């Protein structure tokens, strides 16, 4: 899976999972992606994010991330989400200064 973490700034299309052709969201990686179904059942054993956050120990989530080597993908998804939250407010900040 390849993820370009600057697609928002470059005004490109959102990257997609090479297998599922879905956006590489946290939900997709942790719950939906067929690439990780065996590791998901081994470490998480849940079908929804709600079940994950309510029933799965953090060390199991970390084991899943290590086993699937999705640390970089999840970091990039988080980074992109953070940029999306910060950019609009920073544009407003600069607009008021000028």
Residue frames as a rotation matrix with the C-alpha (Angstrom) as fourth column:
UNK 1
0.583 0.812 0.000 0.00
0.812 -0.583 0.000 0.00
0.000 0.000 -1.000 0.00
UNK 2
-0.596 -0.771 0.226 1.39
0.775 -0.626 -0.090 3.38
0.211 0.122 0.970 -0.95
UNK 3
0.527 0.767 -0.366 0.19
0.839 -0.537 0.082 6.61
-0.134 -0.350 -0.927 0.58
UNK 4
-0.410 -0.589 0.696 1.05
0.634 -0.733 -0.247 10.16
0.656 0.340 0.674 -0.47
UNK 5
-0.141 0.366 -0.920 0.64
0.966 -0.152 -0.209 12.32
-0.217 -0.918 -0.332 2.60
UNK 6
-0.684 -0.146 -0.714 0.63
0.135 -0.988 0.073 15.63
-0.717 -0.047 0.696 0.77
UNK 7
-0.622 0.453 0.639 -2.21
0.774 0.230 0.590 14.96
0.120 0.861 -0.493 -1.67
UNK 8
0.423 0.825 -0.375 -4.39
0.864 -0.492 -0.107 17.63
-0.273 -0.278 -0.921 -0.01
UNK 9
0.178 -0.441 -0.880 -1.79
0.074 -0.885 0.459 20.34
-0.981 -0.147 -0.125 -0.38
UNK 10
-0.839 -0.544 -0.004 -1.07
-0.007 0.004 1.000 19.32
-0.544 0.839 -0.007 -3.98
UNK 11
-0.075 0.929 -0.363 -4.80
-0.784 -0.280 -0.554 19.21
-0.616 0.243 0.750 -4.78
UNK 12
-0.760 -0.196 -0.620 -4.51
-0.542 0.717 0.438 15.64
0.359 0.668 -0.652 -6.00
UNK 13
0.355 0.861 -0.363 -7.02
-0.490 0.502 0.713 12.86
0.797 -0.075 0.600 -5.69
UNK 14
0.359 -0.164 0.919 -6.99
-0.891 0.234 0.389 11.00
-0.279 -0.958 -0.062 -2.42
UNK 15
-0.652 -0.623 -0.433 -4.81
-0.709 0.703 0.056 7.89
0.269 0.344 -0.900 -2.58
UNK 16
0.513 0.854 0.089 -6.53
-0.844 0.483 0.232 4.54
0.156 -0.194 0.969 -2.37
UNK 17
0.104 -0.368 0.924 -5.82
-0.469 0.801 0.372 1.05
-0.877 -0.472 -0.089 -1.14
UNK 18
-0.547 -0.415 -0.727 -4.24
-0.829 0.144 0.541 -0.89
-0.120 0.898 -0.423 -3.98
UNK 19
-0.976 0.214 0.036 -6.36
0.215 0.976 0.043 -3.96
-0.026 0.050 -0.998 -3.17
UNK 20
-0.312 0.928 -0.202 -9.74
0.798 0.141 -0.586 -2.54
-0.515 -0.344 -0.785 -2.09
UNK 21
-0.562 0.006 0.827 -9.61
0.608 -0.676 0.417 0.79
0.561 0.737 0.376 -3.98
UNK 22
0.674 0.704 -0.224 -10.93
0.649 -0.420 0.634 2.54
0.353 -0.573 -0.740 -0.86
UNK 23
0.417 -0.534 0.735 -9.41
-0.438 -0.827 -0.352 5.61
0.796 -0.175 -0.579 0.81
UNK 24
-0.184 -0.576 -0.796 -6.79
0.474 0.658 -0.585 4.52
0.861 -0.485 0.152 3.38
UNK 25
0.248 0.360 0.899 -8.66
-0.604 -0.668 0.434 5.73
0.757 -0.651 0.052 6.44
UNK 26
-0.657 -0.424 0.623 -8.06
-0.753 0.327 -0.571 4.52
0.038 -0.845 -0.534 9.97
UNK 27
0.200 0.825 0.529 -11.36
-0.699 0.498 -0.513 2.61
-0.686 -0.267 0.676 9.79
UNK 28
0.737 0.067 -0.673 -10.37
-0.617 0.475 -0.628 1.00
0.277 0.877 0.391 6.51
UNK 29
-0.218 -0.931 -0.294 -7.04
-0.592 0.366 -0.718 -0.19
0.776 0.017 -0.631 7.87
UNK 30
-0.782 -0.161 0.602 -8.27
-0.620 0.302 -0.724 -1.32
-0.065 -0.939 -0.336 11.29
UNK 31
-0.203 0.838 0.507 -11.67
-0.414 0.395 -0.820 -2.74
-0.887 -0.377 0.267 10.31
UNK 32
0.621 0.746 -0.242 -12.37
-0.457 0.094 -0.884 -3.09
-0.637 0.660 0.399 6.58
UNK 33
0.125 -0.611 -0.782 -9.27
-0.992 -0.057 -0.114 -3.87
0.025 0.790 -0.613 4.49
UNK 34
0.955 0.280 -0.093 -9.18
-0.287 0.956 -0.063 -7.46
0.072 0.086 0.994 3.31
UNK 35
0.249 -0.945 -0.210 -5.38
-0.255 0.145 -0.956 -7.34
0.934 0.292 -0.205 3.24
UNK 36
-0.654 -0.557 0.512 -5.31
-0.559 -0.099 -0.823 -7.35
0.509 -0.825 -0.247 7.02
UNK 37
0.356 0.934 0.034 -8.24
-0.706 0.244 0.665 -9.67
0.613 -0.261 0.746 7.81
UNK 38
0.399 -0.254 -0.881 -6.09
0.401 0.912 -0.082 -12.50
0.825 -0.321 0.466 9.22
UNK 39
-0.699 -0.711 -0.077 -4.08
0.429 -0.330 -0.841 -10.16
0.572 -0.620 0.536 11.45
UNK 40
-0.440 0.629 0.641 -7.29
-0.668 -0.706 0.234 -8.34
0.600 -0.326 0.731 12.43
UNK 41
0.621 0.704 -0.344 -8.88
-0.326 0.631 0.704 -11.57
0.713 -0.325 0.621 13.66
UNK 42
0.115 -0.686 -0.718 -5.64
0.644 0.602 -0.472 -12.65
0.756 -0.408 0.511 15.39
UNK 43
-0.791 -0.599 -0.122 -5.12
0.497 -0.515 -0.699 -9.38
0.356 -0.613 0.705 17.29
UNK 44
-0.859 0.453 0.238 -8.42
-0.491 -0.860 -0.137 -7.51
0.143 -0.235 0.962 17.38
UNK 45
-0.848 0.523 -0.083 -11.33
0.527 0.849 -0.039 -9.88
0.050 -0.077 -0.996 16.78
UNK 46
-0.245 0.785 -0.569 -13.86
0.253 -0.515 -0.819 -7.09
-0.936 -0.344 -0.073 16.20
UNK 47
-0.204 0.284 0.937 -15.96
0.974 0.155 0.165 -5.83
-0.098 0.946 -0.308 13.30
UNK 48
0.663 0.458 0.592 -16.54
0.516 -0.853 0.082 -2.16
0.543 0.251 -0.802 14.17
UNK 49
-0.342 -0.764 0.547 -14.53
0.080 -0.603 -0.793 0.79
0.936 -0.228 0.268 15.47
UNK 50
0.297 0.532 0.793 -16.96
-0.776 -0.349 0.525 1.03
0.556 -0.772 0.309 18.38
UNK 51
0.981 0.043 -0.189 -16.13
0.050 0.885 0.462 -2.55
0.187 -0.463 0.866 19.40
UNK 52
0.214 -0.977 -0.002 -12.43
0.582 0.129 -0.803 -1.85
0.785 0.170 0.596 18.90
UNK 53
-0.372 -0.385 0.845 -12.42
-0.283 -0.820 -0.498 1.16
0.884 -0.424 0.196 21.22
UNK 54
0.375 0.622 0.687 -14.67
-0.853 -0.059 0.519 -0.45
0.363 -0.781 0.508 23.80
UNK 55
0.944 0.230 0.239 -13.30
-0.305 0.883 0.357 -4.00
-0.129 -0.410 0.903 23.93
UNK 56
0.694 -0.717 -0.064 -9.75
0.496 0.540 -0.680 -4.26
0.522 0.440 0.731 22.62
UNK 57
0.635 -0.570 -0.522 -6.69
0.459 -0.265 0.848 -3.66
-0.621 -0.778 0.094 24.78
UNK 58
0.779 -0.344 -0.524 -4.23
-0.538 -0.796 -0.278 -1.10
-0.321 0.498 -0.805 23.44
UNK 59
-0.252 -0.931 0.263 -1.39
-0.590 0.363 0.721 -3.66
-0.767 0.026 -0.641 23.33
UNK 60
-0.019 0.323 0.946 -3.50
0.557 0.790 -0.258 -5.73
-0.831 0.522 -0.195 20.89
UNK 61
0.942 0.328 -0.063 -3.94
0.158 -0.602 -0.782 -2.71
-0.295 0.727 -0.620 18.61
UNK 62
0.377 -0.887 -0.266 -0.20
-0.815 -0.454 0.359 -2.07
-0.439 0.081 -0.895 18.77
UNK 63
-0.340 -0.469 0.815 0.48
-0.080 0.878 0.471 -5.74
-0.937 0.095 -0.336 17.97
UNK 64
0.516 0.606 0.606 -1.87
0.614 0.232 -0.754 -5.48
-0.597 0.761 -0.253 14.95
UNK 65
0.919 -0.186 -0.348 -0.09
-0.331 -0.844 -0.422 -2.34
-0.216 0.503 -0.837 13.72
UNK 66
-0.038 -0.992 0.120 3.32
-0.767 0.106 0.633 -3.99
-0.641 -0.068 -0.765 14.10
UNK 67
-0.199 0.013 0.980 2.19
0.232 0.972 0.034 -7.26
-0.952 0.235 -0.196 12.52
UNK 68
0.598 0.546 0.587 0.68
0.699 0.003 -0.715 -5.49
-0.392 0.837 -0.380 9.49
UNK 69
-0.489 -0.872 0.006 3.45
0.801 -0.446 0.400 -2.90
-0.347 0.201 0.916 9.23
UNK 70
0.192 0.693 0.695 0.85
0.834 -0.489 0.257 -0.12
0.518 0.530 -0.672 8.98
UNK 71
0.050 -0.229 -0.972 2.58
0.815 -0.553 0.172 2.36
-0.577 -0.801 0.159 11.27
UNK 72
-0.873 -0.454 -0.178 3.52
0.267 -0.750 0.605 4.69
-0.408 0.481 0.776 8.41
UNK 73
-0.589 0.727 0.354 0.10
0.465 -0.054 0.884 4.43
0.661 0.685 -0.306 6.76
UNK 74
0.342 0.755 -0.559 -1.74
0.903 -0.101 0.417 5.22
0.259 -0.647 -0.717 10.00
UNK 75
-0.266 -0.514 -0.816 0.68
0.650 -0.720 0.242 8.07
-0.712 -0.466 0.526 10.76
UNK 76
-0.972 -0.135 0.192 0.04
0.235 -0.569 0.788 9.56
0.003 0.811 0.585 7.32
UNK 77
-0.176 0.979 0.104 -3.74
0.665 0.041 0.746 9.23
0.726 0.200 -0.658 7.69
UNK 78
0.349 0.244 -0.905 -3.52
0.901 -0.351 0.253 10.99
-0.256 -0.904 -0.343 11.05
UNK 79
-0.589 -0.684 -0.430 -1.19
0.500 -0.727 0.471 13.66
-0.635 0.063 0.770 9.61
UNK 80
-0.808 0.348 0.475 -3.55
0.374 -0.321 0.870 14.34
0.455 0.881 0.129 6.69
UNK 81
0.222 0.940 -0.257 -6.51
0.816 -0.035 0.577 14.64
0.533 -0.338 -0.775 9.07
UNK 82
0.111 -0.281 -0.953 -4.57
0.804 -0.538 0.252 17.04
-0.584 -0.795 0.167 11.26
UNK 83
-0.896 -0.443 0.029 -3.63
0.356 -0.678 0.643 19.21
-0.265 0.587 0.765 8.27
UNK 84
-0.452 0.805 0.385 -7.27
0.527 -0.107 0.843 19.28
0.720 0.584 -0.375 7.16
UNK 85
0.449 0.625 -0.639 -8.29
0.881 -0.192 0.432 20.50
0.147 -0.757 -0.637 10.62
UNK 86
-0.050 -0.595 -0.802 -5.53
0.677 -0.611 0.411 23.08
-0.735 -0.523 0.433 10.93
UNK 87
-0.753 -0.392 0.529 -5.47
0.658 -0.414 0.629 24.63
-0.028 0.821 0.570 7.45
UNK 88
0.080 0.822 0.564 -8.92
0.698 -0.451 0.557 26.23
0.712 0.349 -0.610 7.45
UNK 89
0.799 0.228 -0.557 -8.34
0.587 -0.497 0.638 27.88
-0.131 -0.837 -0.531 10.81
UNK 90
-0.181 -0.920 -0.348 -4.87
0.650 -0.378 0.660 29.09
-0.738 -0.107 0.666 9.83
UNK 91
-0.529 0.077 0.845 -6.32
0.752 -0.418 0.509 30.63
0.393 0.905 0.163 6.66
UNK 92
0.591 0.797 0.122 -8.81
0.601 -0.537 0.592 32.52
0.537 -0.277 -0.797 8.83
UNK 93
0.493 -0.494 -0.716 -5.99
0.657 -0.328 0.679 33.64
-0.570 -0.805 0.163 11.12
UNK 94
-0.593 -0.790 0.154 -3.95
0.676 -0.385 0.628 35.06
-0.437 0.477 0.763 8.23
UNK 95
-0.164 0.634 0.756 -7.04
0.769 -0.397 0.500 36.64
0.617 0.663 -0.423 6.69
UNK 96
0.794 0.529 -0.300 -7.70
0.588 -0.545 0.597 38.64
0.152 -0.650 -0.744 9.88
UNK 97
0.112 -0.842 -0.528 -4.08
0.647 -0.342 0.682 39.80
-0.755 -0.417 0.506 10.13
UNK 98
-0.801 -0.399 0.446 -3.98
0.591 -0.410 0.695 41.15
-0.095 0.820 0.564 6.58
